[in-house]
Amino acid sequence: MIRDRKILHSIIYLLLLLGSVVMLAPFAWTVSTSFKTQQHVFDIPPQWIPDPATWDNYTDVWTKAPLLHGFMNSAIIVVFVLTIGLFVSAMAAYAFSKFEFPGKEVIFMALLGTMMIPYSVVMIPQYIGFSELGWVDTLLPLIVPGLFGNIVTIFFFRQFMQGGIPTDLIDAAKIDGCGFFRTFMTVALPISKPAIAAQAALGFMGIWNDFLGPLIYLHTQERQTIQVLIASMQSNYISQSNYPSLMSASLIALVPVILVFFFAQRYFIESMAITGIKG
């Protein structure tokens, strides 16, 4: 029995290892290509370790393309949407999880129902509305909707607060004279730090990697985000076959995502574990 279990575990680990290799191979090729010269990109057999290796692709793409403007525009969107949007989502989730009011379940189910509406359905009406407001070619269409929270984030926070925040703490705060907002700020919000950190990391990756929204609303190069700038590099800043420079720009844009995920990864497991507990 023990031997059969060891064999089964060995097979599982082998499959996981093979899956990891398959998943990491494109990323390894991207890193390798970013250090290659143009004539060695399609060598057969491929050179996973470039010889010769060069940093010129990174310096060229940073000087030719306005990546700094793209970084700043993406950072502005991320900061506003995450700081305000997460706070609003957490407050809404707190109300749905710890308060009883008429129509609570109906309202919550209606909010969840909006998740089924494809973005392509509301894309044109949203563009017309933002165009009438004069917000096209500004960052406002990408910032303002996110300030009112996100349905997926509200659902996640609600599940976390139902299992991770004891009702006794809420009752104790009420006895001490705390109102809704003070109880939320002093009890619910500190306990929800793992969930907030996990959703902040996921939200950061979603906003930072967003391509369709900036492509629709941002027209001038000075207002484009980093992802749109990278997509337009082949037509505006480098030749269409300059894959080393394109891979270099992609890795530069990927650095913030890797750093955020690296520092927030422990919160994913903690928040997911507490979310599954019913209290």
N, C-alpha and C positions, 0 to 999 in steps of 0.2 A: 504493500500500500504506500509506504513512504517513498519507495523507489519510483513507483508510478507517478506520484505527486511531483517528485523532483524532475522527472522527464517532462511532465506537463508544464511545469514552470520554466524549464529550459526552452521548450518550444515557444512559449508565450514571449519570453525575453528575446528570443531570436527574431520572432515576427515583429516585435516592437522595434528592435534594432534595425531591421530591414526597412520598416516604415519610416523611421527617423532618417535613414540615409536617403530615401526617396524624397522626403520632404525638404531636406537640407541641401540636396544637390543643386536646385536652381539658385538658391542663395549663395552657395559656394561658387557657382559659375559667375554670378554677378560680381562678387568680390574679386575673383580672379581676373575677369575681363576688365574691371576698372583700372587694373595696374598694367594692362598689356598695351603694346603699341598696335596701331591700326592693322599692320600687316600680319600680326600673329593671332588675330581674333578667331579665325576659322581654320587653324592648323589641325591637321589630322596626323596622328592622334592629338586630341586637345591637350594643351598645357594647363594643368590645374595650378601649377606654381609658375608664374610668368618668368620668362627668361629672354630678354632682360625685363625687369620690373621698373616702372616709372611712376612718379607722382605728377607728371605733367598734365594728365587728364583732369585731376582735381583742381589744379591752379588755373588751367584753361577755362574750365566750365564756370569756375567762380568769378573769373574776370570778364568773361564774355556774356554771361546771362545774369540778369538782376536778381540773383537768388536771395540776396539780403532783403529786398522788397517783398519777395514771396514769403520768406520766413516771418517778417514783421506782420504782414497782413494775416497770415494763418494764426500767428500768436495772438493777435488782437481778438480774432473771432473766438479762439479757444478760451482765452481768459474771461471774456464777458459771458459766454454761454455756460461755461462750467461753474463759475463762481455764483452767478445769479440763478441759472437754470437748475443746478443741483439743490440749491437752497429752497427754491420754490417746489421742486419735486419732493424733497424730504418733508416739507411742511404739509403738502397735500397728502402724502402717504401717511403721515402721523395722524391726520384727521380721519382718514379712511380706516386706519387700523385700531385706533384707541378711542374713538368717539362714536356715539350713536346719534343719528339724526335722520329725519324722514327722507326716504328715497336714497339712502346711502348705497345700497347694493345696486339699485337701478342705475344711478349715476356712474358708479364704478364700472358696471358692465357696458354702459354706453361708451365710456372712455376706452375700454378695451376693444370695443367694436370698431373704433376709428383706426386701430392697427391693421384692420383688414382692407382698408382703402388704399389702393396702389398710389404711389406718388405721381404716376403718369396721369391720373385722373384729376388731381388738384394742381398740377404743374402750370397749366395754361391760365386758369383763374387766378392763381397766386401771382403769376408774372403780370397779368393785366392790372391787378390791384396795386402791386408795388410800382408799376409803371405810372399809374395815375397819381401815386404819392410822390413821384420823382425820385424814387430810391434806386432805380436801375443804374448800374455802374457805380454803386457804393457798397459798402460792407453791411449796410443795414438789413437787407433781405436775408442775409446769412446769420445775423446776430439776433434781431428782434424776435423771430419765432421761437428761438431756443431759450429766451429769457422766461418763458411761461412754463417751462418744464417739459419733460418727455414722458410719454405714456409708459414705455418700457421701464424707464427708471422709477417712475411712481409705483408700478407693479412690483418691482424688485424691492424697493424700500418698504412697501407695505408688508410683503412677506417676511422681510427681515425683522421689522418692528413687531409683528405679531408673535414671532418666536423668540426674539432676542431682547425685548424690553418687557420685564414683568409689570403686570398691571398694578401690583402693590406699590411700586415706585411712583407711578403716576398718582395713585391715591394718596400716598404720603406727601407728595408735592402739593396736592390740592389742600390737604389738611394744614400744611404750613403756609397757606395763603397764596400759592403760585397760581397765576392765571394760565390761559392757553399758551401764550407766547413764551412766558418765562419757563413753564414746564418743558416746552419744546426745546428751548435754548440750553437749559441746565441739566435736563435728564435725557431726553430723547436724542438730541444731537450728539453729545459726547459718546453715548453708548453705540451710536450708529457709525462711528468712525471707520470700521472695517468695510461696511457696505458703501459708504461715501467714497472711500479710497478706491475700491474696486470699480464703482461706476464712473469715478473720475478718470481712471485709466482707460476704461472702455470708451467713455465719451471722448476723451482726448484722441484716441486712435480713429474713432469715427469721424470727428470734425477735421482732424489733421489730414486724413486721407480722402476727404470728400472731394469729388471731382465734378459731378454733374451740376451741383448748385453754383459753385464759382464759375463754371463754364457758361451757365445761362445768364447770370446777372453781372458778371465783371467783364468789361470789354477792353479797357485800357490796360497796358502792361504794368503800370505803376500800382494798380489795385488788384492784380491777379494773385492768387494764392500759390504756394509752392508746387502743388500738384499740377495746376494748369500751366505753370511756367515750364515744368519738366516736359509736359506733353507737347508744348509748342517749341521746344528747343530745336527739334529736327528741321523745322521750317523757318525759324527766325535767327538762331544763334550758331548752330553747328550743321555740318553736312548730314544728309539723311543716313549715311552709312557709318557715321562715327559712333559706333557702339561703345567704345571705352569711355568716351565723355558722357554718354547717356547713362551708363551704369554708374559712373562716378556721381553724377547729379542725383540719381535715385538713392544711392547709399547715403549721401549727405542729408537728403530729406528723411531717410529712415532712422538716422541717429536719435532724434528726440523720442520717437516711438519706442525704440529699444530701451532707452534710458528709463522712460516712464514705466514700461512693463517690468523692467528689472527691479525697480524700487517698490513696485506695487504688487508684485506677484504673490507675496505671502498673504495679502489681504483678500485675494480671490478665494483661496481655500477657506480662510476663516469666515468670510461672509457667506459663502455657499453652505458651509456646515451649519451655521446658525440659522440660515434661511429655511433649511429643511426641518428644523425643530418646531413643533407645535406646542405652544404654551397657553 
